[in-house]
Amino acid sequence: MTESRADIEAAIREILKELFTDRDFAELSSDADLTETGQLESVDTIEFVLEVERRFNVRIPDEDLERLTTIASVADYIVAQRIGA
């Protein structure tokens, strides 16, 4: 069974919640920039990306990182990777 985009987004929120227990992502809009809102710093971003790669079994090349700034953009990226886009 494949995960829906909503399931993927929920899993991304769960990753954020697990990694960064001192922050609240529940009310964060899917389109809010994670770094501009102060939710993630550069070191946090690396840890987050590594966990996303592990959980979803995807590889995110460095050149794609700058466009993965929101929960929605990460979910869209994973969906695209899974369908081979």
N, C-alpha and C positions, 0 to 999 in steps of 0.2 A: 504494500500500500504506500502510495506517495503522499508526502505531506503537502497540504495546501499552503498557499502563500501566507494565510493567516496563522497557520500552525508554525511556519518558519519564523514569522515575526514574533509570535509568542515565545518560541524557543530562544530567539535572540534576546528578548527581554529577560528571560530566565538566566541566560548566560551573564548578562550585565548584573543582575541581582546577586548571583552566586559569587562573581568575581569582586564586586565592589559593594560589599555589605553596608558600608557607611553612607551610601547614596540612595536616593529614592528615584527610581525610574518609572514608577507606576503612572504618574500623571504627565510624563514627558510625551509630547506629540511624536508620532512616527516620523514626521518631517523636520523635527527640531535637530539642528546641528549639534552633535554630541560634544564637540570641542568648544564651539562658540558659547554653548550654554554652561560651560564649565564642568560638565559631567565627566569628561575624559581629558586627561593630559596625554602628552605624547607617549610616555612609558605605558600608561593604561591602554592606549590604543593598540600597542604591540601585543600586550597580553590578551586583549579582547580578540584581535584578529587571529592569533594562534589558536585560541579556543574555538572560534567559529570554524576555522579550517579543520580542526580535529573533530568537532561535533558533526559537521555536515559533510565531512570527507571531500572537501574542495581545496584547491590551491589558489591563493590570492597573490598574484604577482605584485611586486612593489609598485609597478607603474599604475596599478588599479587602485591603490590605497587612497589616493587623494580624492577620488570620487565617492568613496564609501564613508560618508560623514553622518548619515542618519540611519535610524533603524530601518526605515523604508528602503533606502538605497542598498543596504546590506541584504535585506530580504530579496529585493529584485535581482541583485547580483547572483545570489544562490539559486534562485529559480532559473535564471538564464544559464548558469553553469550546468544545471541538471538537465536542461533540455538541449544543451549543446550549442547555445547561441554564441 
